[in-house]
Amino acid sequence: MTRNLRDIRDGFSVIENAEDMQSAAMVLAPGEASGPLSNEHAQSEQVLFLAEGELEAQIGERKIHMRAGDSVIVPKGAPHRFVNRSASRAVTFNVYAPKAY
């Protein structure tokens, strides 16, 4: 099943599953975070592409200000979180390999 990012209004949603990877979308409202810094994917690497908005990414000790069009890789097991500190929503497209959810 293919879903368009524009159809996802809020929260986190798995879009597609393959044998060894999956894609997902996340929409964060202003002030919202993906979760605590302890959020880890012990067995999966994550690629996050910011399609709309701005985010503060924290991966371990590293902080990155992301704007629409930016991407970042989260290594296996790395503590990470994404925070929307802007006044508009942030929309991400994510790939996990292997599947995380």
N, C-alpha and C positions, 0 to 999 in steps of 0.2 A: 504494500500500500504506500503510495507516494503522497506526501502532504506538502503544502506550500507554507513557508514560514509566515506569510501574511495571514494565514488562517489560524495561527496559534496566538491566542490573546494574552495568556498569562501562564506562569508556572513552567514546569519541565515536562517534556513529552518526547518519548522515543518515536522517531519517525520510521526508520526501517532497520531490519535485522538481516545480516548476512551470516555466513557460517562463522567467520572469525572477526567480524567488526559490526558496528552499528552506528547509526546517525541519530541525533537528537536535537531538539530545539529548546532554548530556555529564554523566557521573557522575564525581565526584572523591572518592576516599577521603580520610580524614583525613591531612593532611600533603601531599597531592598537589596539583600545579599543572597548569594547562592547557598550559603550555609556557613558554619564555623570554619576556621582555618584548618581544623583537624580533618576536614573532608578529604578522604584519600581513596584512590583506586589502586589497591595493592598490586593487581595483576594487569592493569590496563594503562596505556598511554592515551592521552586526550589531546585532540587538536580543537581549539576553540576559535571560530571566526566570528568577529563582531560585525553583523550585517547592518545594524541600526543603533544609533545612540553612542554613549560613552560609558566606559567601565574602568574601575580601578582593579587591576588583577594583582593578587598576591600569591606568589608561588614560592614556598619556603620563605626566605628572608627578602626575596626580590619583589619590588613593587613596580608596576608598569601602568602608565595611564594609556588606555586604549581608546581609539576613535573608530568610527565606522570604517571598515575595510581592513582593519588590523587583525592579525591572528597570533596565537601563542600556542606552544606545545607544553603540556603538563606531563612530566615524566612519571613513570610508574611509581606509586607510593608517595609522591610528593604532596605535602600538605598544601592546600590551595583554597582560594575563595575569590569570588568576583563580587564587587560592590558597585551598585549604581548610585553615584553621588551627584548625578545631573538632575535636571528638572523634567526630563522626558524618558520614556521607556527605553530599555536596551534589549535588543534581540540578537541571540547568538545561534549559530549552527555548529554542532559538535560532532566529532567522530571519535569513537572509542575502539581501540584495538588491543587485545581482543575485547569482546563485549563486556560492558561493566554492569548493565542492568537487564 
